[in-house]
């Protein structure tokens, strides 16, 4: 879509970082801004920066007044543009930009919406949004749009995959290397009652298949490691009769979509329950099983 000069000048930039899970929240944020200010144009500004180079996984605009811009700001090994103590001009520039952003937030040119009430406080003259947008109650129509973007249909909710009755999403990637606080030990997953005792467990991961197989082989006697795109992971895990997620936004989105379609045989770590309660009402979120 071509944008005129006037549209560019009046456009609202919605900045997003991260993988598909974060990108979906960014799409919802853009839709809400369009709903709030229907005459404004929104530019979804996607940043590639992170521990690994991020890519835009799906077409998330889904609206005539939304366009997408990619900013390639990734640095190897998570390196950022560090300021050297001797570089006075860079320090002055950093302080100036920080002050400018602070003033921009106070005036209302910049906003950092993460919760529903934050979106309501956005001023009509806003020009930039920078948040994670994730602590919101998702509307039915927003979930329907997300399903369309991902290629999930009502038939998928009714017809479960025969070959993939148990699906586990294990976010490995950098976690096996860095062992961050969100890393879920396979032993913890194996303690889920009756999980993986007889049936085949398909483990969907973004990491090294052999390493993941080694991590789980002592806990799950019958497993298959599947490396797919994030979109394909969501679709296959959505179809499964039983789903077990780990501490990632992708697992959270899979659970959100499953529970909103009445697929209650869904497991999440206790750590993700507060996030789920933000996104779904008590009736839907109450059907998740925590471990």
C-alpha positions in Angstrom: 0.0 0.0 0.0 1.4 3.4 -1.0 1.3 6.1 1.7 1.1 9.8 0.9 3.3 12.4 2.5 0.5 13.7 4.6 -0.4 10.2 5.8 3.3 9.7 6.7 3.4 12.9 8.7 0.3 12.0 10.7 1.0 8.3 11.0 1.2 6.5 14.3 4.2 4.1 14.6 3.5 1.0 16.6 6.9 -0.6 17.4 7.2 -4.3 17.9 10.1 -6.6 18.8 10.4 -10.4 19.2 9.0 -13.5 17.7 5.5 -14.4 16.4 3.9 -14.2 19.9 5.0 -10.6 20.4 4.1 -9.8 16.8 0.5 -10.9 17.3 0.2 -8.6 20.4 1.6 -5.8 18.2 -1.1 -6.5 15.6 -3.8 -6.3 18.2 -2.3 -3.0 19.5 -2.4 -1.6 15.9 -6.0 -2.6 15.4 -7.0 -0.9 18.7 -5.3 2.3 17.6 -7.1 2.2 14.3 -10.4 1.6 16.1 -9.7 4.6 18.4 -8.4 6.9 15.7 -10.0 5.7 12.4 -8.7 8.6 10.3 -5.0 8.0 11.3 -2.6 5.7 9.5 -0.7 3.2 11.5 2.8 1.9 10.6 3.7 -1.3 12.3 7.4 -0.9 12.8 9.1 -4.3 13.2 12.6 -4.5 14.8 14.9 -7.4 14.1 16.9 -6.9 17.3 17.1 -9.6 20.0 19.3 -12.4 21.2 18.7 -13.9 17.7 17.7 -12.0 14.5 14.0 -11.8 14.4 11.9 -12.0 11.2 8.3 -11.0 10.5 6.6 -14.4 10.6 3.1 -13.6 9.1 1.2 -10.8 7.4 -0.1 -9.1 10.6 -1.5 -5.8 9.2 -5.0 -7.1 8.3 -6.3 -3.5 7.7 -6.2 -1.0 4.8 -4.9 1.7 7.1 -2.0 -0.3 8.5 1.3 -0.7 6.7 4.5 -2.5 7.8 8.0 -1.2 8.0 11.0 -3.4 9.0 14.0 -1.9 10.9 17.1 -4.1 10.7 18.7 -3.2 14.1 20.0 -6.7 15.1 23.5 -7.0 16.4 25.5 -10.3 16.7 25.4 -11.9 20.2 22.9 -9.3 21.4 25.5 -6.5 21.1 24.0 -3.0 21.3 25.6 0.3 20.6 27.4 0.7 23.9 28.5 4.1 25.0 32.2 4.5 25.8 32.9 6.7 28.9 35.3 8.8 26.8 32.9 9.5 24.1 31.3 12.7 25.6 29.2 13.5 22.5 27.5 10.1 22.5 26.7 10.4 26.2 25.3 13.9 25.6 23.2 12.6 22.7 21.9 9.6 24.8 20.9 11.9 27.6 19.2 14.3 25.2 17.2 11.6 23.5 16.2 10.1 26.9 15.0 13.6 28.0 13.2 14.1 24.7 11.4 10.8 25.1 10.4 11.7 28.7 8.9 15.0 27.6 7.2 13.2 24.7 5.5 10.8 27.1 4.3 13.6 29.3 2.9 15.6 26.4 1.3 12.5 24.9 3.3 12.2 21.7 4.8 8.9 22.9 2.9 6.1 24.7 3.8 2.8 26.3 0.5 0.9 26.5 0.7 -2.6 28.1 -2.8 -2.8 29.7 -6.3 -2.0 28.6 -6.4 1.2 30.7 -3.2 2.4 29.0 -4.8 2.3 25.6 -7.7 4.4 26.9 -5.2 7.1 28.1 -3.6 7.5 24.7 -3.9 11.1 23.4 -5.3 11.9 19.9 -2.0 13.5 18.9 0.1 10.4 19.7 2.8 9.5 17.1 4.6 6.5 18.6 3.8 3.4 20.7 6.4 1.4 22.4 5.2 -1.4 24.7 4.7 -5.1 24.9 0.9 -4.7 24.6 0.4 -8.1 26.2 -1.6 -7.5 29.4 -4.9 -6.9 27.7 -8.3 -8.7 27.6 -8.6 -10.0 24.1 -11.9 -9.3 22.3 -13.7 -12.0 20.3 -13.2 -10.2 17.0 -9.5 -9.8 17.7 -9.2 -13.5 18.3 -11.1 -14.1 15.1 -8.7 -11.9 13.1 -5.7 -13.7 14.7 -7.2 -17.1 13.7 -7.5 -15.8 10.1 -3.9 -14.6 10.0 -2.7 -17.9 11.3 -4.9 -20.0 9.0 -6.9 -21.6 11.9 -10.5 -22.5 11.1 -13.4 -23.7 13.2 -13.0 -27.1 11.6 -9.5 -27.3 13.1 -11.0 -26.9 16.6 -13.5 -29.7 16.0 -11.3 -32.2 14.0 -8.3 -33.2 16.1 -5.2 -34.5 14.5 -5.0 -38.3 14.7 -1.2 -38.4 14.3 -0.5 -35.7 16.8 -2.7 -36.4 19.8 -0.2 -35.0 22.3 1.8 -31.9 21.4 4.5 -30.2 23.5 5.9 -26.8 22.6 9.4 -26.5 24.1 11.0 -23.1 23.5 14.7 -24.0 23.4 16.5 -21.7 21.0 18.7 -19.6 23.3 17.2 -21.0 26.5 19.2 -24.3 26.4 22.3 -22.1 26.2 21.5 -19.3 28.5 19.3 -21.1 31.0 17.2 -18.0 31.7 14.5 -17.8 34.4 11.9 -18.8 31.8 13.6 -22.1 31.1 11.4 -25.1 32.0 13.2 -28.2 33.1 12.0 -31.4 31.2 11.7 -33.1 34.6 9.0 -30.7 35.6 7.1 -31.4 32.5 7.4 -35.2 32.9 5.6 -34.9 36.3 2.3 -34.0 34.6 0.0 -37.0 35.5 -0.2 -39.6 32.8 1.8 -37.4 30.4 3.7 -39.3 27.7 3.5 -42.7 29.4 2.3 -44.5 26.4 1.2 -42.3 23.5 3.6 -40.5 21.1 4.5 -37.0 22.2 5.4 -34.6 19.4 7.8 -32.0 20.7 7.7 -28.8 18.7 10.9 -26.7 19.1 12.9 -23.9 17.5 16.2 -25.3 18.7 18.6 -28.2 18.0 16.5 -31.3 17.6 19.2 -33.7 18.8 19.8 -31.6 21.9 16.0 -31.4 22.7 15.8 -35.2 22.2 18.6 -35.7 24.6 17.0 -33.5 27.2 13.7 -35.4 27.1 14.7 -39.0 26.2 15.0 -40.1 29.9 11.6 -38.6 30.7 9.5 -39.5 27.6 10.0 -43.0 26.2 8.0 -42.3 23.1 8.7 -38.9 21.5 9.2 -37.2 18.2 11.0 -33.9 17.7 9.5 -31.6 15.1 11.1 -28.4 13.9 8.6 -26.1 12.2 8.0 -22.4 11.6 6.3 -20.7 14.5 3.1 -20.4 12.5 3.1 -24.2 11.7 3.8 -24.9 15.4 0.7 -22.9 16.5 -1.5 -24.7 13.9 -0.4 -28.2 14.8 -0.4 -27.6 18.6 -3.9 -26.1 18.2 -5.2 -29.2 16.5 -3.7 -31.6 19.1 -6.0 -33.4 21.6 -3.6 -32.5 24.4 -1.2 -29.6 24.5 1.6 -28.8 27.0 3.2 -25.3 26.8 6.3 -23.8 28.3 7.2 -20.2 29.3 6.9 -18.4 26.0 4.5 -16.1 24.3 4.0 -18.7 21.5 2.8 -21.3 24.1 0.6 -18.6 25.6 -1.0 -17.8 22.2 -1.6 -21.5 21.5 -3.3 -21.9 24.9 -5.4 -18.7 24.3 -6.6 -20.0 20.9 -7.3 -23.5 22.2 -9.2 -22.3 25.3 -11.2 -19.7 23.3 -12.3 -22.6 21.1 -13.3 -24.8 24.0 -10.2 -27.1 23.8 -9.6 -27.5 27.6 -7.0 -30.3 27.6 -4.4 -27.6 27.8 -1.4 -27.3 30.2 0.7 -24.3 31.0 3.3 -23.7 33.7 2.1 -21.8 36.8 4.3 -18.9 35.7 2.1 -18.1 32.7 -1.3 -18.2 34.5 -1.3 -14.4 35.4 -0.6 -13.6 31.7 -3.4 -15.9 30.6 -5.8 -14.3 33.1 -5.1 -10.9 31.5 -5.9 -12.2 28.0 -9.0 -14.3 28.7 -12.0 -14.1 30.9 -12.3 -16.2 34.1 -14.4 -18.8 32.5 -12.0 -19.5 29.6 -8.7 -19.1 31.6 -10.2 -21.3 34.4 -10.1 -24.3 32.0 -6.3 -24.3 31.8 -4.4 -27.0 33.7 -1.2 -25.7 35.4 1.9 -27.7 36.3 
